[in-house]
Amino acid sequence: ADADLIVVAPTEGINGAFYKEMLASPLWQGLNAVKKGAVLTVLDDVWMAGIGYRSAGLILDDIAKFFKV
């Protein structure tokens, strides 16, 4: 499962213990997308639980920002 792009939506936020442990993991650091900086960290509340036009717009904003469009 070594993708070109990884989207991460940490449920406990970027300051959560699990997320920090994951980032420090040798398995995580060995992924090609991580090595290339192709990791998009997003808000779980928007990407997983968000509904409606507002969330859709925020998701598109995240994607546009990541791809610099």
VENMOUR-V58056 format. One record per residue. N is the residue number from 1. OMEGA is omega in radians with two decimals (none if undefined). BURIAL is I if it has 24 or more other C-alpha atoms within 12 Angstrom, else O. Layout:
n omega burial
N OMEGA BURIAL
N OMEGA BURIAL
This chain:
n omega burial
1 -3.10 O
2 -3.04 O
3 3.06 O
4 3.14 O
5 3.10 O
6 3.05 O
7 -3.09 O
8 3.10 I
9 -3.09 O
10 -3.06 I
11 3.14 O
12 3.12 O
13 -3.07 O
14 3.10 O
15 -3.13 O
16 -3.10 O
17 -3.11 O
18 -3.14 O
19 3.12 O
20 3.10 O
21 3.13 O
22 -3.13 O
23 -3.12 O
24 -3.07 O
25 3.06 O
26 3.10 O
27 3.12 O
28 -3.09 O
29 3.13 O
30 -3.13 O
31 -3.10 O
32 -3.14 O
33 3.13 O
34 3.12 I
35 -3.12 O
36 -3.11 O
37 -3.11 O
38 3.12 O
39 3.12 I
40 3.11 I
41 -3.02 I
42 3.10 I
43 3.11 O
44 -3.12 O
45 -3.12 O
46 -3.01 I
47 -3.08 I
48 -3.05 O
49 -3.09 O
50 3.09 O
51 3.04 O
52 -3.07 O
53 -3.11 O
54 3.13 O
55 3.12 O
56 3.11 O
57 3.12 O
58 3.10 O
59 3.11 I
60 3.07 O
61 3.11 O
62 -3.12 O
63 3.14 O
64 3.13 O
65 -3.12 O
66 -3.09 O
67 3.07 O
68 3.08 O
69 none O
